[in-house]
Every structure is written in structure tokens, then in C-alpha cells.
Amino acid sequence: RKEGEALLPGVEWHEDAYTAAAEAECIVILTEWNQFRALDLDRLAATMKTPRLADLRNIYAKPEALAAGFKAYEGVGR
């Protein structure tokens, strides 16, 4: 993370996905890492201002995301 902060000083950094999502209007998933596969979608959606999810790795199913409270879900390639 320290290297990233040095290279990208204008980026806001957070310790976890839930604090990063607080008051966000959209979340974009760009990786299949297990820590993103294991997110509590209900908790994530509840922290957001406008819960929308762009899942570019298709790790979640649309019905699962909508049931968790996301107002919009888009999985690329489905």
C-alpha cells in the first residue's frame, strides 16, 4: 500500500471495502481475489449512498446482488 500511496497521492485509501464503500454511488469490482468474492453484499449495500455494483469479473450473480439491496447490478459478459 505504501508504494501505491506514493505513486497515487490523489487517491483516497481505505483499510477495507466497507469503509471505502461508505457513501459511494457505485462499486466497480476489477479482480477475482478471494477477499472480494467473500464480501457481505448486504453490509456493503447498506453503507452506500446509492448501491450500484459493476462486476467486471462476474463473481456475483445479479439476483444475489439485488436481493442484498443493490439498486443496479451489471456483470460484464453476461
N, C-alpha and C positions, 0 to 999 in steps of 0.2 A: 504494500500500500504506500509506503514512503516514497518509492520510486514513482508511482503514479501521481502522488500529490506534487512532487517536484516537477513532473512533466506537464501536469494539467492543473495549474494553480487556480483557475477559474471554476473548477468543478467542485460541487458540494459533495463531501464524502460522509458516509454513514457506516455504523458498525453492523447493521443488519438490514434486511429487506423491509422489515416492518417500519422502522424509523425513516427509511428512505421513501416509503410509500405515503407517509403521513401528509395529508392534504394534496396529494398528487392527483392529476386528472387522467393519467394513463400510465400503465406499466408496460414496458416492452421487454420480453424475455428473448435474449440473444444466444443463450447457451443451454446445453443439456446437463450441466453439472447437477449432481445429486442434491446439493443444497437448494437448488431452485425447483427440483422435482418434489421436494418434501415440504414446500410452503403450505401453511394453513391458509387456504384461499378465503375462508370466512373471515379470519382475522385481518388478512391483507385488505380485502374489500372494505371492511369496516373502518379502516384507518384513512381511506382515501376520500378526497373531496368529490370526485366523480369516478367511480370504479369502472375503468375500462382496461381491458387486457389485450395486448397484441402479442401473441405467442408465436414467434418466428421459428421455433423448434418443435412445435406441436407436442408439447409434453403434457398438456391438459386437454380434456375433451370439452367442447362448448357447453353441453348440458351441465357438466360439473362446475364450470366457471359461473354460469348463470345462476345455478342453484346456490352458489356461495355468495351471491349478491352483486356480481358484476353486471353492469347495465349493458355492456357490449363486450363481445369476445370475437377476435379474429385470429384464426390459425392459418398461417400461410401454407398453401399446398393442399388444403383440404377442400 
